[in-house]
Amino acid sequence: MTRRPARRWAGDQERGAVTAELALGLPLLLAVTVGLVWLLAVGAAQVRVVDGARETARMLARGDAEAAALARGTAVAGPGSRVRVAHRGDEVAVTVTRSFDGPGGVLEVLPGVRLEAEAVAVTEESP
């Protein structure tokens, strides 16, 4: 009696393919996730810059001291922000700028961004 060779299952040739695909795809998924988190951080930093400009303009329009308003605007806008004030008649215009660096590491190719916001408020009359 002759023995037939055992049939091999077709899936045996693909054994380990899922592991290899995961090993190749996981770094890409991680890079995309870090990039998306960085974009969310940029959006949050832009909101802080807008809030800093608005807060500074509001304080100056109320008649608060300019040094206190600038300090508050810088604190709200975040580290490294610059606050500029321009008085235009009965209005005060505040421009806040801030640079926001990329995430670094593997995603070092992503550039830093420059965030900017302007707020204008009408000065209140003293009673």
The first five atom37 places (N, CA, C, CB, O) and aatype in JSON, in Angstrom:
{
  "aatype": [12, 16, 1, 1, 14, 0, 1, 1, 17, 0, 7, 3, 5, 6, 1, 7, 0, 19, 16, 0, 6, 10, 0, 10, 7, 10, 14, 10, 10, 10, 0, 19, 16, 19, 7, 10, 19, 17, 10, 10, 0, 19, 7, 0, 0, 5, 19, 1, 19, 19, 3, 7, 0, 1, 6, 16, 0, 1, 12, 10, 0, 1, 7, 3, 0, 6, 0, 0, 0, 10, 0, 1, 7, 16, 0, 19, 0, 7, 14, 7, 15, 1, 19, 1, 19, 0, 8, 1, 7, 3, 6, 19, 0, 19, 16, 19, 16, 1, 15, 13, 3, 7, 14, 7, 7, 19, 10, 6, 19, 10, 14, 7, 19, 1, 10, 6, 0, 6, 0, 19, 0, 19, 16, 6, 6, 15, 14],
  "atom_mask": [
    [1, 1, 1, 1, 1],
    [1, 1, 1, 1, 1],
    [1, 1, 1, 1, 1],
    [1, 1, 1, 1, 1],
    [1, 1, 1, 1, 1],
    [1, 1, 1, 1, 1],
    [1, 1, 1, 1, 1],
    [1, 1, 1, 1, 1],
    [1, 1, 1, 1, 1],
    [1, 1, 1, 1, 1],
    [1, 1, 1, 0, 1],
    [1, 1, 1, 1, 1],
    [1, 1, 1, 1, 1],
    [1, 1, 1, 1, 1],
    [1, 1, 1, 1, 1],
    [1, 1, 1, 0, 1],
    [1, 1, 1, 1, 1],
    [1, 1, 1, 1, 1],
    [1, 1, 1, 1, 1],
    [1, 1, 1, 1, 1],
    [1, 1, 1, 1, 1],
    [1, 1, 1, 1, 1],
    [1, 1, 1, 1, 1],
    [1, 1, 1, 1, 1],
    [1, 1, 1, 0, 1],
    [1, 1, 1, 1, 1],
    [1, 1, 1, 1, 1],
    [1, 1, 1, 1, 1],
    [1, 1, 1, 1, 1],
    [1, 1, 1, 1, 1],
    [1, 1, 1, 1, 1],
    [1, 1, 1, 1, 1],
    [1, 1, 1, 1, 1],
    [1, 1, 1, 1, 1],
    [1, 1, 1, 0, 1],
    [1, 1, 1, 1, 1],
    [1, 1, 1, 1, 1],
    [1, 1, 1, 1, 1],
    [1, 1, 1, 1, 1],
    [1, 1, 1, 1, 1],
    [1, 1, 1, 1, 1],
    [1, 1, 1, 1, 1],
    [1, 1, 1, 0, 1],
    [1, 1, 1, 1, 1],
    [1, 1, 1, 1, 1],
    [1, 1, 1, 1, 1],
    [1, 1, 1, 1, 1],
    [1, 1, 1, 1, 1],
    [1, 1, 1, 1, 1],
    [1, 1, 1, 1, 1],
    [1, 1, 1, 1, 1],
    [1, 1, 1, 0, 1],
    [1, 1, 1, 1, 1],
    [1, 1, 1, 1, 1],
    [1, 1, 1, 1, 1],
    [1, 1, 1, 1, 1],
    [1, 1, 1, 1, 1],
    [1, 1, 1, 1, 1],
    [1, 1, 1, 1, 1],
    [1, 1, 1, 1, 1],
    [1, 1, 1, 1, 1],
    [1, 1, 1, 1, 1],
    [1, 1, 1, 0, 1],
    [1, 1, 1, 1, 1],
    [1, 1, 1, 1, 1],
    [1, 1, 1, 1, 1],
    [1, 1, 1, 1, 1],
    [1, 1, 1, 1, 1],
    [1, 1, 1, 1, 1],
    [1, 1, 1, 1, 1],
    [1, 1, 1, 1, 1],
    [1, 1, 1, 1, 1],
    [1, 1, 1, 0, 1],
    [1, 1, 1, 1, 1],
    [1, 1, 1, 1, 1],
    [1, 1, 1, 1, 1],
    [1, 1, 1, 1, 1],
    [1, 1, 1, 0, 1],
    [1, 1, 1, 1, 1],
    [1, 1, 1, 0, 1],
    [1, 1, 1, 1, 1],
    [1, 1, 1, 1, 1],
    [1, 1, 1, 1, 1],
    [1, 1, 1, 1, 1],
    [1, 1, 1, 1, 1],
    [1, 1, 1, 1, 1],
    [1, 1, 1, 1, 1],
    [1, 1, 1, 1, 1],
    [1, 1, 1, 0, 1],
    [1, 1, 1, 1, 1],
    [1, 1, 1, 1, 1],
    [1, 1, 1, 1, 1],
    [1, 1, 1, 1, 1],
    [1, 1, 1, 1, 1],
    [1, 1, 1, 1, 1],
    [1, 1, 1, 1, 1],
    [1, 1, 1, 1, 1],
    [1, 1, 1, 1, 1],
    [1, 1, 1, 1, 1],
    [1, 1, 1, 1, 1],
    [1, 1, 1, 1, 1],
    [1, 1, 1, 0, 1],
    [1, 1, 1, 1, 1],
    [1, 1, 1, 0, 1],
    [1, 1, 1, 0, 1],
    [1, 1, 1, 1, 1],
    [1, 1, 1, 1, 1],
    [1, 1, 1, 1, 1],
    [1, 1, 1, 1, 1],
    [1, 1, 1, 1, 1],
    [1, 1, 1, 1, 1],
    [1, 1, 1, 0, 1],
    [1, 1, 1, 1, 1],
    [1, 1, 1, 1, 1],
    [1, 1, 1, 1, 1],
    [1, 1, 1, 1, 1],
    [1, 1, 1, 1, 1],
    [1, 1, 1, 1, 1],
    [1, 1, 1, 1, 1],
    [1, 1, 1, 1, 1],
    [1, 1, 1, 1, 1],
    [1, 1, 1, 1, 1],
    [1, 1, 1, 1, 1],
    [1, 1, 1, 1, 1],
    [1, 1, 1, 1, 1],
    [1, 1, 1, 1, 1],
    [1, 1, 1, 1, 1]
  ],
  "atom_positions": [
    [[0.81, -1.15, 0.0], [0.0, 0.0, 0.0], [0.89, 1.25, 0.0], [-0.94, -0.02, 1.18], [1.81, 1.38, 0.8]],
    [[0.57, 2.12, -0.89], [1.35, 3.35, -1.0], [0.68, 4.43, -0.16], [1.47, 3.8, -2.48], [-0.54, 4.57, -0.08]],
    [[1.52, 5.13, 0.41], [1.04, 6.24, 1.24], [0.99, 7.52, 0.44], [1.94, 6.43, 2.47], [1.95, 7.9, -0.23]],
    [[-0.12, 8.16, 0.51], [-0.21, 9.45, -0.16], [0.37, 10.54, 0.73], [-1.68, 9.78, -0.53], [0.23, 10.52, 1.95]],
    [[1.03, 11.47, 0.09], [1.53, 12.58, 0.91], [0.36, 13.38, 1.47], [2.48, 13.5, 0.08], [-0.66, 13.55, 0.8]],
    [[0.52, 13.85, 2.67], [-0.55, 14.63, 3.32], [-0.77, 15.92, 2.54], [-0.19, 14.94, 4.8], [0.17, 16.59, 2.11]],
    [[-2.04, 16.25, 2.38], [-2.36, 17.49, 1.7], [-2.06, 18.66, 2.61], [-3.84, 17.52, 1.25], [-2.35, 18.65, 3.8]],
    [[-1.46, 19.65, 2.02], [-1.17, 20.86, 2.8], [-2.32, 21.82, 2.6], [0.19, 21.51, 2.38], [-2.86, 21.97, 1.5]],
    [[-2.67, 22.45, 3.64], [-3.73, 23.46, 3.58], [-3.17, 24.7, 2.93], [-4.31, 23.78, 5.0], [-2.03, 25.08, 3.2]],
    [[-3.94, 25.35, 2.07], [-3.46, 26.52, 1.33], [-3.07, 27.65, 2.27], [-4.53, 27.0, 0.36], [-2.21, 28.46, 1.93]],
    [[-3.67, 27.71, 3.44], [-3.37, 28.78, 4.38], [-2.0, 28.66, 5.01], [0.0, 0.0, 0.0], [-1.51, 29.63, 5.58]],
    [[-1.37, 27.49, 4.94], [-0.05, 27.31, 5.53], [0.99, 28.22, 4.89], [0.4, 25.86, 5.41], [1.93, 28.66, 5.55]],
    [[0.82, 28.51, 3.61], [1.78, 29.36, 2.91], [1.64, 30.82, 3.35], [1.59, 29.24, 1.39], [2.59, 31.6, 3.2]],
    [[0.49, 31.2, 3.88], [0.26, 32.58, 4.29], [0.42, 32.76, 5.79], [-1.13, 33.01, 3.87], [0.15, 33.84, 6.33]],
    [[0.86, 31.73, 6.45], [1.02, 31.82, 7.9], [2.04, 32.91, 8.23], [1.46, 30.46, 8.49], [3.14, 32.93, 7.68]],
    [[1.68, 33.79, 9.13], [2.55, 34.88, 9.53], [2.35, 36.14, 8.72], [0.0, 0.0, 0.0], [2.95, 37.17, 9.04]],
    [[1.52, 36.09, 7.68], [1.31, 37.27, 6.84], [0.62, 38.38, 7.63], [0.48, 36.91, 5.61], [0.94, 39.56, 7.45]],
    [[-0.3, 38.02, 8.5], [-1.01, 39.03, 9.29], [-0.04, 39.73, 10.23], [-2.17, 38.39, 10.09], [-0.11, 40.95, 10.41]],
    [[0.86, 38.97, 10.81], [1.86, 39.56, 11.71], [2.77, 40.51, 10.95], [2.68, 38.47, 12.39], [3.1, 41.59, 11.45]],
    [[3.17, 40.13, 9.77], [4.04, 40.99, 8.96], [3.31, 42.26, 8.55], [4.54, 40.24, 7.71], [3.88, 43.36, 8.59]],
    [[2.05, 42.12, 8.15], [1.28, 43.3, 7.77], [1.07, 44.23, 8.95], [-0.07, 42.9, 7.19], [1.14, 45.45, 8.81]],
    [[0.83, 43.67, 10.12], [0.68, 44.48, 11.32], [1.98, 45.19, 11.66], [0.22, 43.61, 12.49], [1.97, 46.36, 12.05]],
    [[3.08, 44.49, 11.53], [4.38, 45.09, 11.83], [4.69, 46.24, 10.88], [5.49, 44.02, 11.75], [5.35, 47.21, 11.28]],
    [[4.23, 46.16, 9.63], [4.46, 47.24, 8.68], [3.44, 48.37, 8.83], [4.41, 46.69, 7.26], [3.77, 49.54, 8.64]],
    [[2.22, 48.03, 9.17], [1.16, 49.03, 9.24], [1.06, 49.77, 10.56], [0.0, 0.0, 0.0], [0.58, 50.9, 10.58]],
    [[1.5, 49.17, 11.65], [1.37, 49.79, 12.96], [2.15, 51.1, 13.08], [1.85, 48.82, 14.02], [1.6, 52.07, 13.62]],
    [[3.39, 51.19, 12.61], [4.06, 52.49, 12.69], [3.35, 53.59, 11.9], [5.48, 52.36, 12.19], [3.33, 54.74, 12.32]],
    [[2.78, 53.23, 10.76], [2.04, 54.21, 9.98], [0.8, 54.68, 10.73], [1.65, 53.61, 8.62], [0.53, 55.88, 10.77]],
    [[0.07, 53.77, 11.32], [-1.1, 54.15, 12.1], [-0.71, 55.01, 13.3], [-1.85, 52.9, 12.57], [-1.42, 55.95, 13.64]],
    [[0.39, 54.69, 13.92], [0.86, 55.48, 15.06], [1.25, 56.89, 14.6], [2.06, 54.78, 15.73], [0.93, 57.86, 15.28]],
    [[1.92, 57.0, 13.47], [2.32, 58.32, 12.94], [1.09, 59.15, 12.6], [3.21, 58.16, 11.69], [1.05, 60.35, 12.89]],
    [[0.08, 58.54, 12.0], [-1.15, 59.27, 11.66], [-1.85, 59.72, 12.94], [-2.09, 58.39, 10.81], [-2.36, 60.84, 12.99]],
    [[-1.89, 58.88, 13.95], [-2.51, 59.23, 15.22], [-1.79, 60.4, 15.89], [-2.52, 58.03, 16.16], [-2.44, 61.33, 16.38]],
    [[-0.48, 60.36, 15.91], [0.29, 61.46, 16.5], [0.06, 62.74, 15.71], [1.81, 61.11, 16.54], [-0.06, 63.82, 16.3]],
    [[0.01, 62.65, 14.39], [-0.27, 63.82, 13.57], [-1.63, 64.42, 13.86], [0.0, 0.0, 0.0], [-1.77, 65.64, 13.93]],
    [[-2.64, 63.59, 14.03], [-3.98, 64.08, 14.35], [-4.02, 64.72, 15.73], [-4.99, 62.95, 14.26], [-4.68, 65.74, 15.92]],
    [[-3.34, 64.12, 16.68], [-3.28, 64.71, 18.03], [-2.57, 66.06, 17.96], [-2.54, 63.77, 19.02], [-2.96, 67.0, 18.65]],
    [[-1.53, 66.16, 17.13], [-0.83, 67.44, 16.97], [-1.75, 68.49, 16.38], [0.41, 67.26, 16.08], [-1.73, 69.65, 16.82]],
    [[-2.57, 68.11, 15.4], [-3.53, 69.06, 14.83], [-4.54, 69.53, 15.87], [-4.26, 68.43, 13.64], [-4.92, 70.7, 15.88]],
    [[-4.97, 68.63, 16.73], [-5.87, 69.03, 17.81], [-5.18, 70.0, 18.76], [-6.36, 67.79, 18.59], [-5.8, 70.96, 19.24]],
    [[-3.9, 69.77, 19.04], [-3.15, 70.67, 19.91], [-3.0, 72.04, 19.27], [-1.77, 70.09, 20.23], [-3.05, 73.06, 19.96]],
    [[-2.8, 72.09, 17.95], [-2.71, 73.37, 17.24], [-4.05, 74.11, 17.34], [-2.32, 73.15, 15.75], [-4.08, 75.32, 17.57]],
    [[-5.14, 73.39, 17.17], [-6.46, 74.01, 17.3], [-6.7, 74.57, 18.68], [0.0, 0.0, 0.0], [-7.24, 75.66, 18.83]],
    [[-6.31, 73.82, 19.71], [-6.47, 74.29, 21.08], [-5.59, 75.51, 21.34], [-6.13, 73.18, 22.08], [-6.02, 76.44, 22.04]],
    [[-4.38, 75.53, 20.8], [-3.5, 76.69, 20.97], [-4.07, 77.91, 20.26], [-2.08, 76.37, 20.43], [-3.96, 79.02, 20.76]],
    [[-4.69, 77.72, 19.1], [-5.32, 78.84, 18.39], [-6.47, 79.42, 19.21], [-5.82, 78.4, 17.0], [-6.64, 80.64, 19.27]],
    [[-7.24, 78.57, 19.84], [-8.33, 79.04, 20.69], [-7.77, 79.86, 21.85], [-9.17, 77.85, 21.21], [-8.35, 80.89, 22.23]],
    [[-6.66, 79.42, 22.43], [-6.04, 80.18, 23.52], [-5.55, 81.54, 23.03], [-4.87, 79.39, 24.13], [-5.68, 82.53, 23.76]],
    [[-5.01, 81.61, 21.83], [-4.54, 82.88, 21.27], [-5.72, 83.83, 21.07], [-3.79, 82.65, 19.94], [-5.63, 85.02, 21.39]],
    [[-6.83, 83.32, 20.54], [-8.03, 84.14, 20.36], [-8.54, 84.64, 21.71], [-9.13, 83.33, 19.62], [-8.9, 85.81, 21.85]],
    [[-8.58, 83.75, 22.7], [-9.03, 84.14, 24.03], [-8.12, 85.19, 24.65], [-9.11, 82.93, 24.93], [-8.59, 86.11, 25.32]],
    [[-6.81, 85.07, 24.43], [-5.87, 86.06, 24.96], [-6.09, 87.42, 24.35], [0.0, 0.0, 0.0], [-6.04, 88.43, 25.06]],
    [[-6.32, 87.48, 23.05], [-6.58, 88.76, 22.39], [-7.89, 89.36, 22.89], [-6.63, 88.58, 20.86], [-7.97, 90.56, 23.16]],
    [[-8.9, 88.54, 23.0], [-10.21, 89.02, 23.46], [-10.15, 89.53, 24.89], [-11.25, 87.91, 23.34], [-10.71, 90.58, 25.22]],
    [[-9.47, 88.78, 25.74], [-9.37, 89.17, 27.16], [-8.6, 90.49, 27.32], [-8.67, 88.06, 27.98], [-8.99, 91.34, 28.11]],
    [[-7.52, 90.64, 26.56], [-6.73, 91.88, 26.63], [-7.56, 93.06, 26.14], [-5.44, 91.74, 25.81], [-7.56, 94.12, 26.77]],
    [[-8.25, 92.9, 25.01], [-9.06, 93.99, 24.47], [-10.17, 94.37, 25.44], [-9.66, 93.59, 23.12], [-10.46, 95.55, 25.61]],
    [[-10.78, 93.4, 26.07], [-11.87, 93.67, 27.02], [-11.35, 94.46, 28.22], [-12.52, 92.36, 27.48], [-11.98, 95.42, 28.66]],
    [[-10.19, 94.03, 28.75], [-9.63, 94.73, 29.91], [-9.25, 96.17, 29.56], [-8.4, 93.97, 30.44], [-9.5, 97.08, 30.35]],
    [[-8.65, 96.37, 28.4], [-8.26, 97.72, 28.01], [-9.48, 98.59, 27.74], [-7.37, 97.68, 26.77], [-9.46, 99.79, 28.04]],
    [[-10.54, 98.01, 27.18], [-11.76, 98.77, 26.92], [-12.43, 99.2, 28.21], [-12.72, 97.94, 26.07], [-13.08, 100.25, 28.25]],
    [[-12.29, 98.41, 29.26], [-12.87, 98.76, 30.55], [-12.08, 99.84, 31.25], [-12.94, 97.54, 31.44], [-12.58, 100.48, 32.18]],
    [[-10.85, 100.06, 30.8], [-10.02, 101.08, 31.42], [-9.0, 100.53, 32.41], [0.0, 0.0, 0.0], [-8.42, 101.29, 33.17]],
    [[-8.77, 99.22, 32.41], [-7.76, 98.62, 33.29], [-6.37, 99.07, 32.83], [-7.87, 97.07, 33.29], [-6.2, 99.55, 31.71]],
    [[-5.41, 98.9, 33.71], [-4.02, 99.28, 33.39], [-3.52, 98.42, 32.23], [-3.1, 99.11, 34.63], [-3.8, 97.23, 32.16]],
    [[-2.77, 99.06, 31.34], [-2.28, 98.35, 30.15], [-1.32, 97.22, 30.52], [-1.59, 99.33, 29.2], [-1.35, 96.16, 29.89]],
    [[-0.48, 97.44, 31.52], [0.47, 96.39, 31.93], [-0.27, 95.15, 32.44], [1.43, 96.92, 33.01], [0.12, 94.02, 32.14]],
    [[-1.33, 95.38, 33.22], [-2.11, 94.25, 33.74], [-2.83, 93.52, 32.61], [-3.13, 94.73, 34.79], [-2.9, 92.29, 32.61]],
    [[-3.36, 94.29, 31.64], [-4.06, 93.68, 30.52], [-3.1, 92.86, 29.66], [-4.75, 94.75, 29.67], [-3.43, 91.76, 29.22]],
    [[-1.9, 93.4, 29.41], [-0.91, 92.66, 28.62], [-0.46, 91.39, 29.33], [0.3, 93.55, 28.34], [-0.3, 90.35, 28.7]],
    [[-0.26, 91.49, 30.64], [0.15, 90.3, 31.41], [-0.94, 89.23, 31.36], [0.45, 90.68, 32.88], [-0.65, 88.05, 31.21]],
    [[-2.19, 89.65, 31.5], [-3.3, 88.7, 31.46], [-3.42, 88.06, 30.07], [-4.61, 89.39, 31.84], [-3.63, 86.85, 29.96]],
    [[-3.29, 88.87, 29.03], [-3.38, 88.34, 27.66], [-2.27, 87.35, 27.36], [0.0, 0.0, 0.0], [-2.5, 86.33, 26.72]],
    [[-1.06, 87.64, 27.84], [0.06, 86.72, 27.63], [-0.15, 85.42, 28.4], [1.39, 87.39, 28.06], [0.17, 84.34, 27.9]],
    [[-0.69, 85.53, 29.6], [-0.95, 84.32, 30.39], [-2.02, 83.44, 29.75], [-1.37, 84.7, 31.82], [-1.9, 82.22, 29.74]],
    [[-3.05, 84.07, 29.22], [-4.14, 83.3, 28.6], [-3.68, 82.69, 27.27], [-5.37, 84.2, 28.37], [-4.01, 81.54, 26.98]],
    [[-2.94, 83.46, 26.47], [-2.53, 82.99, 25.14], [-1.5, 81.87, 25.19], [-1.98, 84.15, 24.33], [-1.38, 81.1, 24.24]],
    [[-0.75, 81.78, 26.26], [0.21, 80.69, 26.38], [1.64, 81.16, 26.26], [0.0, 0.0, 0.0], [1.91, 82.31, 25.93]],
    [[2.56, 80.25, 26.53], [3.98, 80.61, 26.54], [4.48, 81.02, 25.16], [4.82, 79.44, 27.05], [4.12, 80.42, 24.14]],
    [[5.31, 82.05, 25.13], [5.9, 82.5, 23.89], [5.02, 83.41, 23.06], [0.0, 0.0, 0.0], [5.34, 83.71, 21.91]],
    [[3.9, 83.85, 23.62], [3.0, 84.7, 22.85], [3.41, 86.17, 22.97], [1.55, 84.52, 23.33], [3.98, 86.59, 23.97]],
    [[3.12, 86.92, 21.92], [3.39, 88.36, 21.89], [2.07, 89.09, 21.74], [4.37, 88.74, 20.73], [1.25, 88.75, 20.89]],
    [[1.89, 90.1, 22.57], [0.64, 90.88, 22.55], [0.98, 92.3, 22.12], [-0.07, 90.86, 23.95], [1.83, 92.95, 22.72]],
    [[0.3, 92.78, 21.07], [0.48, 94.16, 20.6], [-0.84, 94.9, 20.7], [1.02, 94.19, 19.13], [-1.9, 94.35, 20.41]],
    [[-0.77, 96.15, 21.12], [-1.96, 96.97, 21.31], [-1.88, 98.19, 20.4], [-2.11, 97.41, 22.79], [-0.83, 98.81, 20.27]],
    [[-3.0, 98.52, 19.77], [-3.1, 99.72, 18.96], [-4.37, 100.46, 19.35], [-3.09, 99.39, 17.43], [-5.46, 99.88, 19.32]],
    [[-4.24, 101.72, 19.7], [-5.4, 102.55, 20.03], [-5.82, 103.3, 18.78], [-5.09, 103.54, 21.2], [-5.02, 104.02, 18.19]],
    [[-7.07, 103.12, 18.37], [-7.6, 103.78, 17.17], [-8.85, 104.55, 17.55], [-7.91, 102.73, 16.04], [-9.96, 104.02, 17.51]],
    [[-8.67, 105.78, 17.91], [-9.81, 106.6, 18.3], [-10.47, 106.04, 19.56], [0.0, 0.0, 0.0], [-9.83, 105.95, 20.61]],
    [[-11.74, 105.67, 19.44], [-12.45, 105.11, 20.6], [-12.4, 103.58, 20.63], [-13.9, 105.58, 20.6], [-13.15, 102.95, 21.37]],
    [[-11.54, 103.0, 19.84], [-11.38, 101.54, 19.82], [-9.98, 101.15, 20.26], [-11.68, 100.97, 18.42], [-9.03, 101.92, 20.13]],
    [[-9.87, 99.94, 20.76], [-8.57, 99.37, 21.06], [-8.48, 98.04, 20.3], [-8.37, 99.17, 22.62], [-9.37, 97.2, 20.4]],
    [[-7.4, 97.87, 19.56], [-7.18, 96.65, 18.77], [-5.99, 95.9, 19.36], [-6.95, 96.98, 17.26], [-4.93, 96.48, 19.58]],
    [[-6.19, 94.64, 19.61], [-5.15, 93.8, 20.2], [-4.84, 92.66, 19.24], [-5.59, 93.25, 21.6], [-5.74, 91.96, 18.78]],
    [[-3.57, 92.48, 18.95], [-3.12, 91.37, 18.1], [-2.19, 90.49, 18.92], [-2.4, 91.89, 16.82], [-1.23, 90.96, 19.53]],
    [[-2.49, 89.2, 18.94], [-1.66, 88.23, 19.66], [-1.09, 87.25, 18.66], [-2.49, 87.48, 20.77], [-1.82, 86.71, 17.83]],
    [[0.22, 87.04, 18.72], [0.87, 86.05, 17.86], [1.63, 85.07, 18.74], [1.84, 86.74, 16.84], [2.1, 85.4, 19.83]],
    [[1.73, 83.86, 18.24], [2.44, 82.81, 18.96], [2.89, 81.76, 17.96], [1.54, 82.17, 20.06], [2.16, 81.41, 17.04]],
    [[4.11, 81.26, 18.15], [4.56, 80.16, 17.29], [4.34, 78.85, 18.05], [6.07, 80.33, 16.89], [4.52, 78.77, 19.26]],
    [[3.96, 77.84, 17.3], [3.66, 76.53, 17.88], [4.49, 75.51, 17.13], [2.13, 76.19, 17.81], [4.3, 75.31, 15.93]],
    [[5.42, 74.86, 17.82], [6.34, 73.93, 17.18], [5.67, 72.6, 16.86], [7.55, 73.69, 18.07], [4.67, 72.22, 17.47]],
    [[6.25, 71.91, 15.87], [5.76, 70.59, 15.49], [6.01, 69.57, 16.58], [0.0, 0.0, 0.0], [6.69, 69.87, 17.57]],
    [[5.47, 68.37, 16.43], [5.6, 67.37, 17.48], [7.0, 66.81, 17.64], [4.66, 66.24, 17.2], [7.32, 66.26, 18.7]],
    [[7.85, 66.93, 16.63], [9.22, 66.41, 16.73], [9.26, 64.9, 16.59], [0.0, 0.0, 0.0], [8.29, 64.27, 16.18]],
    [[10.39, 64.34, 16.94], [10.56, 62.89, 16.84], [10.46, 62.43, 15.39], [0.0, 0.0, 0.0], [11.06, 63.03, 14.5]],
    [[9.72, 61.36, 15.17], [9.54, 60.81, 13.83], [8.82, 61.82, 12.93], [8.77, 59.49, 13.88], [9.05, 61.86, 11.73]],
    [[7.95, 62.61, 13.53], [7.18, 63.58, 12.76], [7.86, 64.94, 12.74], [5.77, 63.72, 13.33], [7.2, 65.98, 12.7]],
    [[9.17, 64.94, 12.76], [9.95, 66.17, 12.73], [9.73, 66.94, 11.42], [11.44, 65.85, 12.91], [9.99, 68.14, 11.35]],
    [[9.26, 66.24, 10.41], [9.04, 66.89, 9.12], [7.85, 67.86, 9.17], [8.8, 65.84, 8.04], [7.75, 68.74, 8.32]],
    [[6.96, 67.69, 10.15], [5.83, 68.62, 10.26], [6.36, 69.97, 10.74], [4.74, 68.06, 11.23], [7.06, 70.04, 11.74]],
    [[6.02, 71.03, 10.03], [6.55, 72.34, 10.4], [5.8, 72.93, 11.58], [6.47, 73.3, 9.22], [4.67, 72.53, 11.88]],
    [[6.44, 73.87, 12.24], [5.75, 74.64, 13.27], [4.8, 75.62, 12.58], [0.0, 0.0, 0.0], [4.96, 75.91, 11.4]],
    [[3.85, 76.1, 13.31], [2.88, 77.03, 12.74], [2.92, 78.34, 13.52], [1.47, 76.43, 12.75], [3.3, 78.38, 14.69]],
    [[2.5, 79.4, 12.86], [2.41, 80.71, 13.5], [0.94, 81.0, 13.68], [3.13, 81.83, 12.64], [0.18, 81.06, 12.71]],
    [[0.53, 81.18, 14.91], [-0.86, 81.45, 15.23], [-1.04, 82.95, 15.45], [-1.31, 80.65, 16.48], [-0.16, 83.61, 16.0]],
    [[-2.16, 83.48, 15.03], [-2.41, 84.91, 15.18], [-3.9, 85.15, 15.35], [-1.87, 85.71, 13.97], [-4.73, 84.48, 14.74]],
    [[-4.22, 86.12, 16.2], [-5.61, 86.51, 16.41], [-5.67, 87.99, 16.71], [-6.26, 85.68, 17.55], [-4.75, 88.56, 17.3]],
    [[-6.78, 88.62, 16.3], [-6.97, 90.04, 16.58], [-8.35, 90.23, 17.19], [-6.81, 90.89, 15.29], [-9.32, 89.61, 16.77]],
    [[-8.42, 91.11, 18.18], [-9.69, 91.46, 18.81], [-9.77, 92.97, 18.9], [-9.83, 90.8, 20.21], [-8.78, 93.64, 19.19]],
    [[-10.96, 93.5, 18.65], [-11.2, 94.93, 18.71], [-12.36, 95.17, 19.66], [-11.5, 95.52, 17.28], [-13.37, 94.48, 19.62]],
    [[-12.18, 96.17, 20.54], [-13.24, 96.53, 21.48], [-13.37, 98.04, 21.54], [-12.95, 95.95, 22.9], [-12.39, 98.77, 21.4]],
    [[-14.58, 98.49, 21.75], [-14.84, 99.92, 21.89], [-14.6, 100.29, 23.35], [-16.31, 100.29, 21.44], [-15.11, 99.63, 24.26]],
    [[-13.82, 101.35, 23.56], [-13.52, 101.77, 24.93], [-14.79, 102.32, 25.59], [-12.38, 102.84, 24.95], [-15.58, 103.02, 24.97]],
    [[-14.94, 101.99, 26.85], [-16.1, 102.45, 27.62], [-15.83, 103.84, 28.15], [-16.43, 101.48, 28.78], [-14.7, 104.18, 28.5]],
    [[-16.86, 104.62, 28.22], [-16.71, 105.97, 28.77], [-16.74, 105.91, 30.28], [-17.83, 106.9, 28.25], [-17.49, 105.13, 30.87]],
    [[-15.93, 106.72, 30.9], [-15.91, 106.79, 32.35], [-17.12, 107.58, 32.83], [-14.58, 107.44, 32.86], [-17.46, 108.6, 32.24]],
    [[-17.78, 107.11, 33.91], [-18.96, 107.83, 34.42], [-18.57, 109.12, 35.11], [-19.75, 106.95, 35.38], [-19.44, 109.84, 35.59]]
  ]
}
